């Protein structure tokens, strides 16, 4: 007769999201506005800088919600 084996599943860590700190949000919004105004042509710098600034602002917000001290 076969024995019933209980396999213990490893504990799964769930994704913990937090609201970014105020400083992170202020920096991300500033970078985002710079990128937006550059992409619209209101600031006279190359558009590549604007697109890069938009990407950096988004990444900063994502990292700020995933990491505890950012």
C-alpha distances in whole Angstrom, upper triangle without the diagonal:
4,6,10,12,16,18,22,24,28,31,33,36,38,42,44,48,51,54,57,59,63,64,62,62,66,66,64,66,69,68,67,70,72,69,70,74,74,72,74,77,79,78,80,77,75,72,70,70,70,66,65,66,64,61,62,62,59,57,58,57,54,53,55,52,50,51,52,55,57
4,7,9,13,15,18,21,24,27,29,33,35,38,41,44,47,51,53,56,59,61,58,59,63,62,60,63,65,64,63,66,68,66,66,70,70,68,71,74,75,75,76,74,71,69,66,67,66,63,62,62,61,57,58,58,55,53,55,54,50,50,51,49,46,47,48,52,53
4,6,10,12,16,18,22,24,27,30,33,36,38,42,45,49,51,53,57,58,56,57,60,60,58,61,64,62,61,65,66,64,65,69,69,67,70,72,74,73,75,72,70,68,65,65,65,62,60,61,59,56,56,57,53,51,53,52,48,48,49,47,44,45,46,49,51
4,7,10,13,15,19,21,24,27,29,33,35,39,42,45,47,50,54,55,53,53,57,57,55,57,60,59,58,62,63,61,62,66,66,64,66,69,71,70,72,69,67,65,62,62,62,59,57,58,56,53,53,53,50,48,50,48,45,45,46,43,41,42,43,46,48
4,6,9,12,15,18,21,24,27,30,32,36,39,43,45,47,51,52,50,51,54,54,52,55,58,56,55,59,60,58,59,63,63,61,64,67,68,67,69,66,65,62,59,59,59,56,54,55,53,50,50,51,48,46,47,46,42,42,43,41,38,39,39,43,45
4,6,9,12,15,18,21,23,27,29,33,35,39,41,44,47,49,46,47,51,51,49,51,54,53,52,56,57,56,56,60,60,59,61,64,65,65,66,64,62,60,57,57,56,53,52,52,51,48,48,48,45,43,44,43,39,39,40,37,34,36,36,40,41
4,6,9,12,15,18,21,24,27,30,33,37,39,41,45,46,44,45,48,48,46,49,51,50,49,53,54,52,53,57,57,56,58,61,62,62,63,61,59,56,54,54,53,50,49,49,47,44,44,45,42,39,41,40,36,36,37,35,32,33,33,37,39
4,6,9,12,15,18,21,23,27,30,34,36,38,42,43,40,42,45,45,43,46,49,47,47,50,52,50,51,55,55,54,56,59,60,59,61,58,57,54,52,51,51,48,46,47,45,42,42,42,39,37,38,37,34,33,34,32,29,30,30,33,35
4,6,9,12,14,18,20,24,27,31,32,35,39,40,37,38,42,42,40,42,45,44,43,47,48,46,48,51,51,50,52,55,56,56,57,55,53,51,48,48,47,44,43,43,41,39,38,39,36,34,35,33,30,29,31,28,25,27,27,31,32
4,6,9,12,16,18,22,25,28,30,32,36,37,34,36,39,39,37,40,43,41,41,44,46,44,45,49,49,48,50,53,54,53,55,52,51,48,46,45,45,42,40,41,39,36,36,36,33,31,32,31,27,27,28,26,23,24,24,28,29
4,6,9,13,15,18,21,25,27,29,33,34,32,33,36,36,35,37,40,39,38,42,43,42,43,47,47,46,48,51,52,51,53,50,49,47,44,44,43,40,39,39,37,34,34,34,31,29,29,28,25,24,25,23,20,21,21,25,27
4,6,10,12,15,19,22,24,27,30,31,29,30,34,33,31,34,37,36,35,39,40,39,40,43,43,42,45,47,48,48,50,47,46,43,41,40,39,37,35,35,34,31,30,30,28,26,26,25,22,21,22,20,17,18,19,23,24
4,7,9,12,15,19,20,23,27,28,25,26,30,30,28,31,34,32,32,36,37,36,37,40,41,40,42,45,45,45,47,44,43,41,38,38,37,34,33,32,31,28,28,27,25,23,23,22,19,18,19,16,13,15,16,19,21
4,6,9,13,16,18,21,25,26,23,24,28,28,26,28,31,30,30,33,35,33,34,38,38,37,40,42,43,42,45,42,41,39,37,36,35,32,31,31,29,26,26,25,22,21,21,20,17,16,17,14,12,14,15,19,20
4,6,10,13,15,18,21,23,20,21,24,24,22,25,28,27,26,29,31,30,30,34,35,34,36,39,39,39,41,39,38,35,33,32,31,29,27,27,25,23,22,21,19,17,18,16,13,13,14,11,8,11,12,16,16
4,7,10,12,15,18,20,18,18,22,22,21,23,26,25,25,28,30,29,30,33,34,33,36,38,38,38,40,38,38,35,33,32,31,29,27,26,25,23,22,21,18,17,17,15,12,12,12,9,7,9,10,13,14
4,7,9,12,15,17,15,15,19,19,17,19,23,22,22,25,27,26,27,30,31,30,32,35,35,35,37,35,35,32,31,29,28,26,25,24,22,20,19,18,15,14,14,11,10,10,9,6,5,8,9,12,12
4,6,9,12,14,12,13,16,17,16,18,21,21,20,23,25,25,26,29,30,30,32,34,34,33,36,34,34,32,31,29,27,26,25,23,21,20,19,17,15,15,13,11,10,10,8,5,7,8,7,10,11
4,6,9,11,10,9,13,14,13,15,18,18,18,20,23,23,23,26,28,28,29,32,31,31,34,32,32,30,29,27,25,25,23,21,20,19,18,15,14,14,12,9,10,10,7,5,9,10,9,11,10
4,7,8,6,6,10,11,10,12,15,15,15,18,20,20,21,24,25,25,27,29,29,28,31,29,30,28,27,24,23,22,21,18,17,17,15,12,12,12,9,7,8,8,5,5,8,8,8,9,7
4,5,5,6,9,10,11,12,14,16,16,18,20,21,22,24,26,27,28,30,29,28,31,30,30,29,28,25,24,24,22,19,19,19,17,14,14,14,11,10,12,11,7,8,11,10,9,8,7
4,5,5,6,9,10,10,12,14,15,16,18,20,21,22,24,25,27,28,27,26,29,28,29,28,27,25,23,23,22,19,19,19,17,14,15,16,12,11,14,14,10,11,15,14,13,12,10
4,5,5,6,9,10,11,12,14,15,17,18,20,21,23,24,26,27,26,24,27,26,27,26,26,22,21,22,20,17,17,18,15,13,15,15,11,11,14,13,10,12,15,14,13,11,9
4,6,5,6,9,10,11,12,14,15,16,18,20,21,22,24,26,25,23,26,24,25,24,23,20,19,19,17,15,15,15,12,10,11,11,7,7,10,10,7,10,12,11,12,10,7
4,5,5,6,8,10,10,12,14,15,16,18,20,21,22,24,23,22,25,24,25,23,23,20,18,18,17,14,13,14,12,9,10,12,8,7,11,11,8,10,13,14,14,13,10
4,6,5,6,9,10,11,12,14,15,16,18,20,21,23,21,20,23,22,24,22,22,19,17,19,18,14,14,16,13,10,12,14,11,10,14,14,12,14,17,17,17,15,12
4,6,5,6,8,10,11,12,14,16,17,18,20,21,20,18,21,20,21,20,20,16,15,16,15,11,12,13,10,8,11,12,9,9,13,13,11,14,16,16,17,15,11
4,5,5,6,9,10,10,12,14,15,16,18,20,19,18,21,19,20,18,18,15,13,14,12,9,9,10,8,5,7,9,6,7,10,11,10,12,15,15,16,15,12
4,5,5,6,9,10,10,12,14,15,16,18,17,16,19,19,20,18,18,16,13,14,14,10,10,12,11,7,9,12,10,9,13,14,13,15,18,18,19,18,15
4,5,5,6,9,10,11,12,14,15,17,15,14,17,16,18,17,17,14,12,14,13,10,10,13,11,8,12,14,11,12,15,16,15,17,20,20,21,20,16
4,6,5,6,9,10,11,12,14,15,15,13,16,14,15,14,14,11,9,11,10,6,7,9,8,6,9,11,10,11,14,15,14,17,19,19,21,20,16
4,5,5,6,9,10,10,12,14,14,13,16,15,15,13,14,11,8,9,10,6,5,8,8,5,8,11,10,10,13,15,15,17,19,20,22,21,17
4,5,5,6,8,10,10,12,11,11,14,14,15,13,15,12,9,11,12,9,8,12,12,9,12,15,14,14,17,19,18,20,23,23,25,24,20
4,6,5,6,9,10,11,10,8,11,10,12,11,12,9,7,10,10,7,8,12,11,10,13,15,14,15,18,20,19,22,24,24,26,25,21
4,6,5,6,9,10,10,9,11,10,10,8,9,7,4,6,7,5,5,9,9,9,11,13,14,15,17,19,19,21,23,24,26,25,21
4,5,5,6,9,9,9,12,12,12,10,11,10,6,8,10,8,7,11,12,11,12,15,16,16,18,20,20,22,24,26,28,27,23
4,5,5,6,5,6,9,10,11,10,12,11,8,10,12,10,10,14,15,14,16,18,19,19,22,23,23,25,28,29,30,29,26
4,5,5,6,5,7,7,7,6,9,8,5,8,10,9,10,13,14,14,16,18,19,20,22,24,24,26,28,29,31,30,26
4,5,8,8,10,9,9,6,8,9,5,7,10,10,9,12,14,14,15,18,19,20,21,23,24,26,28,29,31,31,27
4,6,8,10,11,11,9,12,12,9,11,14,13,12,15,17,17,18,21,22,22,24,26,27,28,30,32,34,33,29
4,5,7,8,9,8,11,11,9,12,15,14,14,17,19,18,20,23,23,24,26,28,29,30,33,34,36,35,31
4,7,9,11,11,14,13,11,14,16,15,15,19,19,19,21,23,24,24,27,28,28,30,33,34,35,34,30
4,6,9,9,12,11,9,13,14,13,14,17,18,17,20,22,22,23,26,27,27,30,32,32,34,33,29
4,7,9,12,10,10,14,15,14,16,19,19,20,22,24,24,26,28,29,30,32,34,34,36,35,31
4,6,8,7,8,11,12,12,14,16,17,17,20,22,22,24,26,27,28,30,32,32,34,32,29
4,5,6,7,9,10,11,13,15,16,17,19,21,22,24,25,26,27,30,31,32,34,33,29
4,5,5,6,9,10,11,13,14,15,17,19,20,22,23,24,26,28,29,30,33,32,28
4,5,5,6,9,10,11,12,14,16,17,18,20,21,22,24,26,27,28,31,30,26
4,6,5,6,9,10,10,12,14,15,16,18,20,21,22,24,26,26,29,27,24
4,5,5,6,9,10,11,12,14,15,17,19,20,21,23,25,25,28,27,23
4,5,5,6,9,10,11,12,14,16,17,18,20,22,23,24,27,26,23
4,5,5,6,9,10,11,12,14,15,16,18,20,21,22,25,24,20
4,5,5,6,9,10,10,12,14,15,16,19,20,20,23,22,18
4,5,5,6,9,10,11,13,14,15,17,19,20,23,22,18
4,5,5,6,9,10,11,12,14,16,17,18,21,21,17
4,5,5,6,9,10,10,12,14,15,16,19,18,14
4,5,5,6,9,10,10,13,14,15,18,17,13
4,5,5,6,9,10,11,13,14,17,17,14
4,5,5,6,8,10,11,12,15,15,12
4,5,5,6,9,10,10,13,12,9
4,5,5,6,9,10,12,12,9
4,5,5,6,9,12,13,10
4,5,5,6,9,10,7
4,6,5,7,8,5
4,6,8,10,8
4,7,9,9
4,6,6
4,6
4
